[in-house]
Amino acid sequence: MVTVDGAVTPRRWWSIHLRGHFLLFDGRPAPVYAPRAGTLLLLAATLLEVLRLAAVRWLLPPTPLWLLIALLLGFGLLLVPALAGVTLPQLGLRPWRDWSPTEKSYFLQVLVIANVVFPTVLAAPLASQVGQAGVPAIVWNVFVPYLLFGFYQELVYRGMLQVELVRRWGAPIGIVVANLLYTFGPLHWYYFASSASFAGPMFAAIFLIGLFFGVLYLRSGNLGIVATFHAIGNAYLVASLRPLHG
């Protein structure tokens, strides 16, 4: 921290552990790439979603869901640098050693809080699901695939779409448009077949959560943080709400 007279003073230790909760991360520059690479990022995101829809329609249930999502995520991680020439660290997938102290502290705090709050709040439905399907079924049919699916969604909708739309149109418009596509696009359009009393609250919740993830990603520049939080929420909510049979 720099004072008015130009002297550098150490940041208070407690501020490192609080700054993340106010989205006060050390600023990181937006990724710099050619406009053609941005167009290819949008093309790659579209291709991934087309592949996902086709895979879900034609390869399930013979192919295990966890394997299908793992293959899609792996393909996406290869496609970004291969097609668009944009590196994964440019999109915010940086190794742990390159995270700032604020990023590390915020990540670990939320990780602990989420793994206390979710099992506590969802204890009854989780226990019911485990009793009906068993732990292995919950782990392999829900936790593993939906953890991976959280990473996939963030790679496509924040790491690829939002980055390019923010570059083109600025942060407010780019975040909102990317989040509208995330909320009402192919990921969640099955809610349109539900009753308005159910679809309305679901769309509202998805939009608000997605908006938070979009702002968190913009402020931190760390796709790993956002993807992990999304993955944990995915896994717990689906495990507690979706009917399963062992």
Backbone bond lengths (Angstrom), bond angles and torsions (degrees), N, CA, C in turn:
res aa  C-N    CA-C-N  psi(-1)  N-CA   C-N-CA  omega(-1)  CA-C   N-CA-C  phi
1 M - - - 1.461 - - 1.529 107.74 -
2 V 1.341 117.42 137.89 1.456 123.18 -177.17 1.524 109.05 -107.50
3 T 1.326 116.70 129.60 1.459 121.15 179.22 1.524 109.68 -86.16
4 V 1.354 116.53 176.76 1.459 120.89 -176.70 1.518 112.24 -64.20
5 D 1.338 117.06 -27.44 1.454 118.86 -179.64 1.531 112.46 -89.83
6 G 1.337 116.10 8.13 1.453 119.52 176.45 1.514 114.86 90.31
7 A 1.328 118.16 -3.63 1.461 120.48 -179.63 1.527 109.96 -75.61
8 V 1.319 116.24 146.33 1.458 122.02 179.35 1.520 108.68 -98.93
9 T 1.310 116.31 124.03 1.463 120.70 178.80 1.521 108.97 -117.60
10 P 1.321 117.91 147.72 1.460 119.68 -179.88 1.525 111.53 -68.05
11 R 1.333 115.15 144.12 1.459 120.05 176.84 1.523 109.17 -71.62
12 R 1.339 115.83 136.24 1.457 119.10 179.55 1.521 109.59 -58.60
13 W 1.341 116.19 140.90 1.468 120.14 -174.82 1.511 112.14 -59.66
14 W 1.362 116.38 -36.51 1.454 118.39 -176.68 1.521 112.00 -71.94
15 S 1.352 116.72 -26.37 1.462 118.43 -179.52 1.523 110.83 -66.78
16 I 1.329 117.08 -30.82 1.463 120.71 177.57 1.518 110.68 -61.06
17 H 1.332 116.24 -35.76 1.457 120.52 -175.76 1.530 113.23 -87.57
18 L 1.328 117.56 -10.49 1.467 121.11 179.96 1.525 113.04 -106.32
19 R 1.319 116.83 -27.25 1.463 120.58 -172.08 1.523 112.31 -57.62
20 G 1.316 116.96 -39.55 1.460 119.92 -177.36 1.517 113.24 -60.49
21 H 1.329 117.14 -34.90 1.460 120.88 -178.92 1.529 111.87 -68.47
22 F 1.325 116.36 -18.39 1.461 121.33 175.29 1.528 111.00 -104.95
23 L 1.340 115.67 12.01 1.468 123.13 179.97 1.528 111.65 59.25
24 L 1.330 115.55 33.96 1.468 121.23 178.88 1.527 108.94 -99.52
25 F 1.313 115.82 74.73 1.454 121.27 179.57 1.529 109.77 -93.79
26 D 1.310 115.29 159.65 1.462 119.26 174.08 1.524 107.96 -64.24
27 G 1.314 115.53 125.50 1.459 119.23 -174.58 1.521 112.90 -62.11
28 R 1.316 116.01 134.80 1.454 121.87 175.40 1.526 107.98 -119.21
29 P 1.323 117.05 137.32 1.472 118.49 -179.54 1.516 111.57 -65.38
30 A 1.314 115.55 148.20 1.464 120.03 176.17 1.514 109.56 -64.68
31 P 1.322 117.85 148.79 1.465 119.56 179.76 1.526 111.30 -60.49
32 V 1.306 115.42 139.51 1.462 121.34 -179.85 1.520 108.73 -108.70
33 Y 1.328 116.27 123.58 1.458 121.23 177.33 1.518 108.06 -154.67
34 A 1.321 116.56 166.74 1.454 121.57 -177.73 1.526 110.75 -70.69
35 P 1.334 117.54 151.73 1.469 120.19 177.59 1.529 112.61 -54.31
36 R 1.318 117.30 -36.57 1.476 119.36 178.78 1.520 110.81 -61.21
37 A 1.340 117.24 -38.08 1.461 120.46 177.86 1.524 110.50 -63.74
38 G 1.335 117.26 -35.92 1.460 120.40 177.55 1.511 111.88 -64.74
39 T 1.327 116.19 -42.00 1.462 119.86 176.69 1.526 110.47 -61.84
40 L 1.319 116.91 -39.22 1.462 120.76 179.10 1.529 111.63 -69.71
41 L 1.338 117.13 -29.96 1.466 119.92 174.18 1.529 110.41 -62.90
42 L 1.331 116.33 -44.53 1.464 120.27 178.04 1.524 110.85 -63.87
43 L 1.322 116.08 -39.11 1.464 120.21 177.67 1.521 110.64 -64.50
44 A 1.331 116.76 -42.03 1.466 120.53 179.48 1.521 111.20 -63.59
45 A 1.336 117.20 -41.21 1.468 120.78 178.57 1.522 110.73 -62.48
46 T 1.330 116.43 -43.26 1.462 120.72 178.40 1.522 111.04 -63.13
47 L 1.324 116.37 -43.93 1.464 120.85 179.88 1.521 111.18 -61.31
48 L 1.316 116.84 -41.78 1.465 120.26 179.65 1.522 111.84 -62.84
49 E 1.317 116.94 -42.24 1.463 119.38 -179.86 1.530 111.94 -69.18
50 V 1.328 117.39 -36.04 1.463 120.04 174.97 1.520 110.25 -63.84
51 L 1.321 116.85 -43.21 1.468 121.04 178.17 1.525 111.06 -63.25
52 R 1.344 116.27 -40.21 1.467 119.34 -179.92 1.518 111.19 -63.40
53 L 1.321 116.79 -45.71 1.463 120.20 -179.90 1.526 111.18 -63.11
54 A 1.324 116.47 -40.88 1.461 119.82 178.74 1.521 110.93 -66.80
55 A 1.335 116.33 -41.52 1.463 120.07 -178.95 1.523 111.37 -65.24
56 V 1.339 116.84 -42.13 1.462 120.19 178.84 1.530 110.66 -62.98
57 R 1.330 116.45 -37.22 1.461 119.79 -177.63 1.526 112.11 -74.90
58 W 1.327 117.16 -39.79 1.450 119.93 -169.52 1.525 114.51 -104.32
59 L 1.324 117.96 -21.64 1.467 119.34 -173.33 1.531 114.13 -108.72
60 L 1.344 116.99 -10.24 1.460 119.72 175.18 1.520 109.27 -101.11
61 P 1.341 119.08 143.29 1.468 127.36 3.99 1.523 116.46 -92.00
62 P 1.362 121.69 -1.49 1.476 117.86 -178.29 1.520 113.84 -54.43
63 T 1.342 117.31 -38.77 1.465 121.04 177.99 1.525 109.19 -89.48
64 P 1.334 118.95 129.58 1.473 120.13 177.57 1.526 111.07 -57.84
65 L 1.331 115.81 140.02 1.461 120.00 -177.29 1.522 111.81 -59.31
66 W 1.340 117.38 -41.02 1.469 119.45 -178.40 1.529 111.13 -61.31
67 L 1.340 116.79 -37.72 1.463 120.30 -179.95 1.523 110.83 -70.45
68 L 1.328 116.05 -40.64 1.457 120.52 -179.96 1.528 111.20 -61.99
69 I 1.331 116.55 -46.78 1.470 119.65 -179.74 1.529 110.93 -67.72
70 A 1.328 116.93 -37.94 1.460 120.05 177.89 1.524 111.08 -61.13
71 L 1.319 116.86 -41.49 1.466 120.65 179.07 1.529 111.09 -66.50
72 L 1.339 117.05 -41.83 1.463 120.36 178.39 1.528 111.34 -63.54
73 L 1.332 116.00 -44.33 1.460 119.86 179.34 1.520 110.71 -63.89
74 G 1.324 116.80 -45.22 1.456 120.32 178.81 1.511 111.98 -60.73
75 F 1.336 116.13 -42.00 1.470 120.01 177.94 1.524 110.68 -63.29
76 G 1.325 116.94 -40.93 1.454 120.25 178.61 1.521 112.37 -62.60
77 L 1.329 116.63 -41.40 1.465 120.67 179.89 1.533 111.38 -65.97
78 L 1.321 116.82 -29.55 1.460 120.85 176.52 1.528 111.36 -81.80
79 L 1.327 116.48 -33.51 1.457 121.35 -174.42 1.523 112.37 -68.85
80 V 1.319 117.28 -37.91 1.475 120.55 -176.34 1.525 111.54 -57.21
81 P 1.331 119.51 -56.84 1.470 117.91 178.95 1.526 113.33 -71.06
82 A 1.341 117.59 -33.18 1.464 119.84 -176.15 1.522 112.18 -70.41
83 L 1.333 117.21 -43.41 1.458 120.88 -176.82 1.522 112.63 -88.54
84 A 1.339 116.35 -48.73 1.468 120.04 -174.26 1.518 113.22 -92.67
85 G 1.333 117.34 -17.92 1.456 119.54 -177.58 1.510 113.40 73.59
86 V 1.329 117.01 17.88 1.469 122.71 177.80 1.518 108.03 -100.78
87 T 1.307 117.47 129.48 1.456 120.55 -177.48 1.522 110.55 -78.96
88 L 1.324 116.13 155.48 1.464 120.35 178.88 1.530 112.56 -63.90
89 P 1.353 120.03 -39.79 1.472 118.22 174.52 1.524 113.34 -59.75
90 Q 1.330 117.70 -31.05 1.464 119.82 176.18 1.521 111.26 -62.01
91 L 1.327 116.63 -32.42 1.460 120.62 179.00 1.519 112.63 -85.91
92 G 1.327 117.23 -1.12 1.456 120.12 176.54 1.508 115.27 102.87
93 L 1.321 118.20 6.59 1.463 120.94 174.64 1.523 107.97 -92.24
94 R 1.315 113.87 81.73 1.466 121.27 -176.36 1.523 110.80 -104.94
95 P 1.332 117.65 149.16 1.472 119.52 177.02 1.522 111.10 -64.45
96 W 1.320 116.53 155.23 1.466 123.60 -177.25 1.524 111.97 -52.75
97 R 1.321 116.65 -38.37 1.468 119.79 -177.00 1.529 112.59 -63.79
98 D 1.334 116.87 -19.81 1.460 120.31 -179.41 1.528 112.99 -95.63
99 W 1.340 117.22 0.02 1.457 119.71 177.03 1.520 109.85 -76.03
100 S 1.307 117.04 147.97 1.463 120.95 176.12 1.525 109.32 -76.83
101 P 1.346 117.79 161.81 1.467 119.92 176.05 1.532 112.73 -56.29
102 T 1.325 117.57 -37.71 1.461 120.21 178.65 1.517 111.03 -64.94
103 E 1.321 117.67 -43.11 1.461 121.58 178.09 1.527 110.98 -60.76
104 K 1.317 116.59 -46.58 1.467 120.67 -178.96 1.525 111.36 -63.14
105 S 1.318 116.64 -44.74 1.457 120.15 -178.09 1.525 111.06 -65.62
106 Y 1.322 116.78 -47.15 1.468 120.97 -179.64 1.524 110.50 -60.64
107 F 1.316 116.75 -44.94 1.456 121.64 -179.44 1.522 111.33 -59.51
108 L 1.324 117.11 -48.75 1.461 120.78 -177.67 1.524 111.68 -67.05
109 Q 1.333 116.98 -38.90 1.462 119.53 178.20 1.523 111.52 -61.95
110 V 1.336 116.70 -48.71 1.460 119.95 -178.13 1.522 110.68 -67.64
111 L 1.320 116.90 -34.70 1.463 120.56 177.87 1.527 110.45 -59.81
112 V 1.326 116.34 -45.78 1.466 120.48 179.47 1.523 110.24 -66.95
113 I 1.333 116.86 -46.92 1.467 120.83 -178.38 1.524 110.60 -59.70
114 A 1.340 117.55 -45.57 1.464 120.85 -178.10 1.517 111.74 -62.56
115 N 1.343 116.28 -38.61 1.460 119.33 -177.89 1.525 112.89 -81.34
116 V 1.311 116.41 0.06 1.466 121.35 169.55 1.525 109.83 -102.74
117 V 1.335 116.20 -46.62 1.464 120.79 -174.91 1.530 111.65 -68.41
118 F 1.330 117.61 -49.05 1.467 119.49 -176.93 1.529 112.41 -60.03
119 P 1.345 119.28 -50.60 1.463 117.84 179.29 1.534 113.48 -63.93
120 T 1.334 117.19 -28.71 1.460 120.24 179.13 1.530 111.16 -73.45
121 V 1.331 116.29 -50.24 1.466 120.87 -177.61 1.528 111.26 -67.77
122 L 1.333 116.07 -37.24 1.468 120.89 -175.83 1.525 112.04 -101.27
123 A 1.316 117.18 22.13 1.468 120.85 -174.04 1.530 112.10 -58.23
124 A 1.337 117.60 -46.43 1.464 120.31 -175.99 1.525 112.35 -64.96
125 P 1.344 119.50 -52.63 1.465 117.96 179.13 1.524 113.55 -65.18
126 L 1.336 117.37 -34.43 1.462 119.75 177.62 1.527 110.71 -64.37
127 A 1.338 116.25 -43.37 1.466 119.89 179.20 1.523 110.63 -63.49
128 S 1.337 116.39 -38.82 1.461 119.91 178.51 1.520 111.48 -64.21
129 Q 1.318 116.67 -43.23 1.460 120.82 179.41 1.527 111.76 -64.96
130 V 1.328 116.05 -42.46 1.462 119.72 178.72 1.524 110.07 -63.95
131 G 1.339 116.07 -39.94 1.452 119.33 179.07 1.521 113.02 -64.12
132 Q 1.327 117.24 -34.25 1.459 121.15 -178.65 1.521 112.62 -82.74
133 A 1.322 116.58 -44.42 1.468 119.87 -171.79 1.516 113.43 -103.07
134 G 1.329 117.92 -25.10 1.451 120.79 -176.68 1.524 111.74 91.42
135 V 1.318 115.96 155.66 1.462 121.27 -176.82 1.527 112.78 -62.24
136 P 1.352 119.73 -46.50 1.478 118.56 -179.10 1.526 112.90 -57.65
137 A 1.340 117.10 -41.03 1.466 119.84 179.59 1.520 110.79 -64.61
138 I 1.321 117.16 -41.26 1.465 120.54 178.60 1.521 110.60 -63.12
139 V 1.316 116.37 -44.01 1.466 120.48 -177.55 1.521 110.96 -64.17
140 W 1.346 116.59 -51.56 1.465 120.02 -171.87 1.522 113.40 -84.88
141 N 1.312 118.34 -27.15 1.463 120.29 179.95 1.519 112.95 -90.31
142 V 1.343 116.74 -18.74 1.463 118.92 -176.30 1.524 112.38 -128.40
143 F 1.336 117.27 -63.26 1.460 118.89 -170.33 1.523 112.66 -60.20
144 V 1.299 117.69 -50.58 1.469 119.56 -177.94 1.522 111.81 -64.95
145 P 1.356 119.18 -53.16 1.474 117.64 -178.47 1.523 113.68 -63.81
146 Y 1.341 117.54 -36.95 1.465 117.65 -176.14 1.525 112.72 -82.62
147 L 1.321 117.67 -21.69 1.460 118.78 166.91 1.527 109.81 -63.75
148 L 1.336 115.98 -47.20 1.462 120.59 178.53 1.526 111.13 -63.81
149 F 1.338 115.75 -37.68 1.458 119.45 -177.91 1.528 111.64 -66.49
150 G 1.331 117.10 -33.48 1.455 119.81 174.96 1.521 111.65 -60.33
151 F 1.333 116.80 -42.12 1.465 120.90 177.05 1.521 110.85 -65.26
152 Y 1.333 115.97 -41.47 1.472 119.69 179.42 1.531 110.48 -60.17
153 Q 1.326 117.38 -48.27 1.458 121.01 -177.77 1.522 111.66 -60.48
154 E 1.314 116.67 -41.97 1.465 119.44 -179.16 1.523 111.68 -70.43
155 L 1.321 117.15 -37.03 1.466 120.18 176.90 1.527 110.06 -59.71
156 V 1.328 116.87 -45.78 1.459 120.70 -175.68 1.528 111.87 -75.54
157 Y 1.337 116.99 -51.65 1.463 119.60 -168.63 1.522 114.32 -88.68
158 R 1.303 118.27 -27.39 1.453 119.99 175.27 1.535 110.38 -102.60
159 G 1.316 116.82 -51.53 1.463 119.76 -174.22 1.509 114.49 -69.64
160 M 1.328 117.98 -26.82 1.463 120.29 -179.08 1.527 111.30 -109.45
161 L 1.329 117.19 -57.52 1.464 119.69 -177.35 1.528 112.21 -67.79
162 Q 1.336 117.23 -53.19 1.462 118.52 -174.93 1.518 111.90 -62.78
163 V 1.317 116.97 -43.17 1.468 119.60 -179.20 1.522 110.81 -56.43
164 E 1.321 116.58 -46.41 1.465 119.48 -177.21 1.520 111.98 -73.23
165 L 1.333 117.97 -39.18 1.463 119.38 179.85 1.528 111.71 -68.48
166 V 1.331 116.74 -35.40 1.471 119.70 175.19 1.524 110.17 -65.81
167 R 1.324 116.95 -39.25 1.475 119.83 177.76 1.521 110.83 -61.47
168 R 1.334 116.31 -38.62 1.464 120.37 -176.52 1.526 112.90 -78.77
169 W 1.338 116.31 -43.35 1.463 120.19 -167.54 1.526 114.45 -119.52
170 G 1.320 117.77 -0.57 1.456 120.19 -177.33 1.517 111.44 91.52
171 A 1.337 115.44 165.78 1.467 120.55 -171.39 1.529 114.29 -63.22
172 P 1.340 120.46 -51.53 1.477 118.26 -174.92 1.523 112.71 -59.20
173 I 1.335 116.66 -50.75 1.461 119.61 -177.35 1.520 110.82 -68.54
174 G 1.333 116.42 -43.09 1.459 120.22 -177.98 1.517 112.61 -61.02
175 I 1.329 116.72 -43.48 1.467 120.46 179.70 1.520 110.77 -66.16
176 V 1.325 117.18 -45.06 1.462 120.66 -177.12 1.527 111.05 -65.70
177 V 1.333 117.78 -44.72 1.463 120.11 -179.03 1.525 110.75 -65.16
178 A 1.334 117.08 -44.08 1.463 119.93 177.89 1.522 110.62 -60.68
179 N 1.332 116.38 -38.29 1.459 120.10 -179.13 1.527 112.22 -73.34
180 L 1.325 117.05 -31.68 1.465 119.67 173.97 1.526 110.75 -64.63
181 L 1.322 116.49 -40.74 1.464 120.49 177.19 1.522 110.58 -66.16
182 Y 1.328 116.32 -38.69 1.462 121.01 177.52 1.531 110.79 -64.70
183 T 1.331 116.87 -41.57 1.469 121.00 -175.19 1.521 112.62 -76.06
184 F 1.332 116.31 -47.62 1.462 120.11 -171.40 1.531 113.33 -106.35
185 G 1.324 117.09 1.43 1.452 121.38 -178.71 1.519 112.77 -84.87
186 P 1.330 117.06 -161.00 1.477 121.44 -172.23 1.523 115.17 -63.36
187 L 1.324 118.17 -19.68 1.465 119.00 177.82 1.526 112.24 -64.64
188 H 1.329 116.47 -37.80 1.466 120.41 -171.29 1.524 113.58 -127.79
189 W 1.328 118.50 12.84 1.459 117.28 -173.82 1.531 113.56 -70.31
190 Y 1.335 117.13 -10.80 1.467 118.77 175.96 1.525 111.84 -64.80
191 Y 1.345 117.04 -18.43 1.471 119.10 177.21 1.525 111.78 -68.61
192 F 1.336 117.58 -19.05 1.462 119.59 178.02 1.526 111.28 -64.76
193 A 1.337 116.32 -22.26 1.467 120.15 178.43 1.521 112.50 -83.95
194 S 1.336 117.74 -5.88 1.459 122.17 -179.46 1.528 110.05 -88.77
195 S 1.308 115.28 168.80 1.463 119.98 176.59 1.520 109.98 -66.47
196 A 1.327 115.89 152.13 1.463 120.88 -178.30 1.524 111.43 -60.50
197 S 1.339 116.98 -34.28 1.463 120.39 -178.73 1.522 111.84 -66.59
198 F 1.329 117.25 -24.75 1.466 121.47 177.39 1.524 111.29 -95.06
199 A 1.344 116.49 -44.85 1.462 120.42 -175.70 1.527 111.53 -66.50
200 G 1.337 117.34 -38.72 1.464 120.12 -178.10 1.520 113.02 -57.35
201 P 1.347 118.47 -55.96 1.466 119.48 178.36 1.529 113.16 -61.72
202 M 1.337 117.11 -35.13 1.464 119.73 179.77 1.523 110.70 -65.90
203 F 1.328 117.15 -46.99 1.461 120.41 178.65 1.534 110.89 -61.97
204 A 1.329 116.52 -40.18 1.464 119.90 179.60 1.521 110.85 -63.41
205 A 1.343 116.70 -44.55 1.465 120.47 179.95 1.518 111.05 -65.16
206 I 1.330 116.97 -43.59 1.471 120.68 179.93 1.528 110.29 -62.53
207 F 1.332 116.61 -42.76 1.464 119.93 -179.05 1.526 111.17 -63.63
208 L 1.326 116.83 -45.14 1.468 120.07 -177.21 1.530 111.25 -67.09
209 I 1.335 116.50 -43.48 1.462 118.96 177.82 1.521 110.33 -64.13
210 G 1.339 116.21 -43.13 1.461 119.75 178.24 1.517 112.28 -62.69
211 L 1.326 116.50 -36.86 1.460 120.16 178.16 1.528 110.60 -63.97
212 F 1.340 116.66 -41.18 1.459 119.76 176.77 1.522 110.50 -62.24
213 F 1.333 117.04 -45.37 1.460 119.77 179.06 1.530 110.82 -60.83
214 G 1.334 116.45 -39.31 1.457 119.66 179.66 1.518 112.42 -63.07
215 V 1.330 116.19 -43.38 1.472 120.18 179.29 1.528 110.40 -69.81
216 L 1.325 117.02 -41.66 1.463 120.51 177.42 1.522 110.75 -59.18
217 Y 1.322 116.64 -42.18 1.471 120.17 178.76 1.518 111.04 -65.65
218 L 1.332 116.89 -43.18 1.460 120.02 179.36 1.526 111.00 -61.56
219 R 1.336 116.49 -43.32 1.459 120.58 -175.43 1.528 112.61 -73.46
220 S 1.334 116.11 -37.62 1.465 119.31 -175.83 1.523 112.84 -92.91
221 G 1.318 117.13 -28.09 1.455 120.39 -173.48 1.519 112.81 65.57
222 N 1.332 115.99 18.14 1.464 120.75 -174.13 1.525 109.16 -117.73
223 L 1.330 115.94 101.02 1.460 119.88 -179.28 1.523 111.49 -71.52
224 G 1.324 117.73 -26.09 1.456 120.85 178.72 1.521 112.36 -62.82
225 I 1.329 117.43 -40.04 1.466 121.18 178.09 1.524 110.21 -63.17
226 V 1.331 115.98 -51.80 1.461 120.45 -176.36 1.526 110.89 -62.52
227 A 1.329 116.55 -43.86 1.463 120.81 -177.86 1.525 111.33 -64.41
228 T 1.322 117.23 -39.71 1.466 120.42 179.74 1.521 111.19 -66.06
229 F 1.332 117.45 -44.05 1.465 120.39 178.81 1.526 110.60 -62.51
230 H 1.318 116.39 -43.17 1.461 120.88 178.77 1.527 109.99 -62.64
231 A 1.319 116.40 -43.20 1.459 121.11 -178.24 1.526 111.72 -62.00
232 I 1.324 116.85 -43.42 1.465 120.49 -179.47 1.521 110.91 -64.41
233 G 1.334 116.62 -45.45 1.459 119.88 177.83 1.514 111.87 -60.98
234 N 1.341 116.13 -44.02 1.469 120.72 176.16 1.519 111.34 -52.92
235 A 1.316 115.81 -53.81 1.465 121.41 -172.12 1.521 111.45 -61.89
236 Y 1.327 117.54 -47.54 1.461 120.03 -177.57 1.530 111.92 -67.66
237 L 1.326 116.94 -43.64 1.465 119.24 -176.37 1.527 111.59 -67.61
238 V 1.330 116.53 -44.62 1.466 118.37 179.65 1.511 110.67 -66.80
239 A 1.339 117.76 -39.65 1.461 120.83 -179.66 1.523 111.51 -63.05
240 S 1.311 117.79 -30.06 1.463 120.37 -176.83 1.524 112.73 -91.50
241 L 1.339 117.48 -21.75 1.461 119.31 -171.32 1.519 114.11 -110.97
242 R 1.324 117.89 -25.61 1.463 119.80 -175.66 1.515 110.61 -88.89
243 P 1.330 118.95 128.99 1.464 120.81 177.06 1.527 111.30 -64.32
244 L 1.324 116.39 131.82 1.466 121.52 179.08 1.521 109.59 -129.24
245 H 1.287 114.01 155.14 1.458 119.57 177.61 1.506 107.75 -135.41
246 G 1.336 117.44 131.79 1.454 120.85 -178.35 1.499 111.78 -77.69
